[in-house]
Amino acid sequence: MKKVLYTDDAHSLRQLVEMVLGKHYALTLAENGQQALEKAQQENFDLVISDINMPVMNGFELLAALRGLDNYKFTPILMLTTEASAEMKEQGKQLGATGWIIKPFDPDKLVKTVERVIG
């Protein structure tokens, strides 16, 4: 089973993503970027999905930190966020984001996107 790391400070969104992706993937949850980074350093994930606006370490900081690790240079990283501006998307792209999903999201589209990215 493919392993997915999902990071969001909103408990309700972690629960929703767990309901949507937990059936298909081995899902690990984190509440902020720092927690996600620590988990990513302890085990390898096939995909990382992250919110941007979080306390402690935001999604962009997490993205930059993960891209700095040898085993996450080419791992798909999707940003799942309310941020929809072209500037934010461009910043994510510059830091190495694989894709961008806007909240609120369609659960079926999330599953299809994840399937397309990691199978």
VMD Tcl script that draws the C-alpha trace (Angstrom):
set ca {
  {0.00 0.00 0.00}
  {1.35 3.42 -0.99}
  {2.14 5.77 1.89}
  {0.76 9.32 2.02}
  {1.62 12.06 4.54}
  {-1.08 14.73 4.99}
  {-0.45 17.95 6.93}
  {-3.11 20.41 8.02}
  {-3.68 22.30 11.26}
  {-7.48 21.93 10.87}
  {-8.67 18.78 12.66}
  {-11.84 18.60 10.53}
  {-9.83 18.56 7.30}
  {-7.47 15.88 8.62}
  {-10.56 13.79 9.42}
  {-12.07 14.41 5.98}
  {-8.88 13.50 4.13}
  {-8.51 10.42 6.32}
  {-12.04 9.32 5.35}
  {-11.36 9.98 1.66}
  {-7.80 8.62 1.29}
  {-7.51 6.28 4.27}
  {-9.38 3.53 2.41}
  {-6.89 3.50 -0.46}
  {-3.55 4.50 1.11}
  {-1.54 4.13 4.29}
  {-2.19 7.65 5.57}
  {-0.09 9.46 8.19}
  {-1.38 12.77 9.60}
  {0.50 15.79 10.92}
  {-0.77 19.05 12.44}
  {1.94 21.40 11.15}
  {4.97 21.47 8.88}
  {7.47 20.75 11.65}
  {5.59 17.61 12.70}
  {5.33 16.54 9.05}
  {9.04 17.10 8.46}
  {9.91 14.96 11.48}
  {7.64 12.16 10.23}
  {9.10 12.45 6.72}
  {12.61 12.08 8.15}
  {11.58 8.93 10.03}
  {9.98 7.10 7.08}
  {9.61 7.46 3.33}
  {6.29 8.51 1.86}
  {5.15 8.09 -1.76}
  {3.27 11.40 -1.61}
  {3.08 14.44 0.68}
  {-0.04 16.64 0.76}
  {0.17 19.88 2.71}
  {-1.83 22.93 3.64}
  {0.04 26.24 3.44}
  {-1.26 28.34 6.35}
  {-0.24 26.49 9.52}
  {1.45 27.42 12.81}
  {5.03 26.40 13.74}
  {6.13 25.70 10.13}
  {3.96 26.62 7.13}
  {3.49 24.57 3.97}
  {6.03 26.53 1.92}
  {8.68 26.07 4.61}
  {7.85 22.35 4.71}
  {8.03 22.14 0.91}
  {11.46 23.79 0.85}
  {12.73 21.58 3.70}
  {11.48 18.37 2.02}
  {13.02 19.32 -1.34}
  {16.31 19.74 0.53}
  {16.26 16.08 1.63}
  {17.76 13.51 -0.75}
  {14.86 11.06 -0.47}
  {12.24 13.79 -1.16}
  {13.85 15.55 -4.13}
  {11.48 13.78 -6.56}
  {8.60 12.76 -4.27}
  {5.28 14.29 -5.43}
  {4.13 17.08 -3.10}
  {0.61 18.48 -3.50}
  {-0.53 21.70 -1.85}
  {-4.14 21.49 -0.56}
  {-5.05 25.03 0.42}
  {-7.53 27.90 0.31}
  {-4.82 30.02 -1.36}
  {-5.81 30.45 -5.01}
  {-3.75 33.44 -6.18}
  {-1.36 33.13 -9.11}
  {1.43 34.51 -6.90}
  {0.99 31.77 -4.30}
  {0.81 29.07 -6.98}
  {3.97 30.44 -8.59}
  {5.77 30.48 -5.24}
  {4.74 26.86 -4.71}
  {5.93 25.92 -8.18}
  {9.29 27.65 -7.59}
  {9.72 25.66 -4.35}
  {8.94 22.39 -6.13}
  {5.23 21.72 -5.59}
  {3.94 19.01 -7.93}
  {0.34 20.24 -7.91}
  {-2.20 22.58 -6.32}
  {-5.68 21.72 -5.02}
  {-8.02 24.45 -3.79}
  {-10.21 23.98 -0.68}
  {-13.02 23.18 -0.44}
  {-12.17 20.19 -2.60}
  {-14.22 17.48 -4.27}
  {-13.34 14.16 -2.55}
  {-13.57 12.23 -5.83}
  {-11.22 14.69 -7.55}
  {-8.75 14.36 -4.67}
  {-8.71 10.57 -5.05}
  {-8.32 10.86 -8.83}
  {-5.48 13.38 -8.46}
  {-3.65 11.17 -5.97}
  {-4.15 8.13 -8.23}
  {-2.76 10.08 -11.18}
  {0.28 11.20 -9.18}
  {1.22 7.91 -7.43}
  {-1.06 5.23 -8.86}
}
mol new
graphics top color blue
foreach p $ca { graphics top sphere $p radius 0.5 }
foreach p [lrange $ca 0 end-1] q [lrange $ca 1 end] { graphics top cylinder $p $q radius 0.2 }
display resetview
